[in-house]
Amino acid sequence: MKAVTEDKLHAEGNFWFFDKGYISEFVYGGIDGAITTFAVVAGAAGADAAIYWVLIFGFANLIADGFSMSVGNYFAVKAERDNYEKHKAVEYWEIENLREKEIEEIREIYQAKGFEGKLLEQVVEVITSNDDVWVDTMMKEELEMTKDDKTPVRTAIATFLSFNLIGIIPLLSYVVAATFDLAQDNLFMISCLATASAMIIIGYLKSRVTEKPWIKGVLETLALGGLAAFLAYFVGDLLALYFLN
């Protein structure tokens, strides 16, 4: 039996070509891409639309929604980092201008953790002797804030790529059928199976990275994705019946 080290348990790095630090963006973007694109396919199937309408609206949705989602993630991560830096600057100002008050706050924090007497004073002295350590401690202990290493640009790119890479899967059968002029009878069923496959892939990747049982990860993702796909088809079919009849 191989020994499990602490470094391995906390390792980030890559899994295949994925950066583990951005796997949440990949999973989130991939699921959203597959479901929103399938919603277009389902709506078109319910309305018995021509294949070119499926492709036009499908790819328009894929690019526009993928870009919109990635921009949203970019600004969300950037706002979080900016907020962190703002509070960090405030803490530096406070230890410079309200030093005694901030020292007392450090003392209260570690006193609440069970430190007392000479040991407590030693801890306070060590922490307050270095401004960077002091501020870092206040950010974590007082404000409960930590800086995320993920950058806004990489987060946006990961989201956009995953949205499009997984989101295109429900459209592939229609692309092939249009390209090679194939029969269109079973395209929607093939798209359903392809979408389910996309959910399985995402669930598998998520479970491998988080080191959870892959069967559980796949079933969870497939169940949630299947429910969302069912709702998309139901709404598309219902709207088609309302407007076309």
Sequence and secondary structure as in RCSB ss.txt:
>XXXX:A:sequence
MKAVTEDKLHAEGNFWFFDKGYISEFVYGGIDGAITTFAVVAGAAGADAAIYWVLIFGFANLIADGFSMSVGNYF
AVKAERDNYEKHKAVEYWEIENLREKEIEEIREIYQAKGFEGKLLEQVVEVITSNDDVWVDTMMKEELEMTKDDK
TPVRTAIATFLSFNLIGIIPLLSYVVAATFDLAQDNLFMISCLATASAMIIIGYLKSRVTEKPWIKGVLETLALG
GLAAFLAYFVGDLLALYFLN
>XXXX:A:secstr
     HHHHT  SEETTEEGGGHHHHHHHHHHHHHHHHHHHHHHHHTT  HHHHHHHHHHHHHHHHHHHHHHHHH
HHHHHHHHHHHHHHHHHHHHHHSHHHHHHHHHHHHHHTT  HHHHHHHHHHHHTSHHHHHHHIIIIIS       
 HHHHHHHHHHHHHHHHTGGGHHHHHHHHHT   TTHHHHHHHHHHHHHHHHHHHHHHHHT  HHHHHHHHHHHH
HHHHHHHHHHHHHHHHHHH 
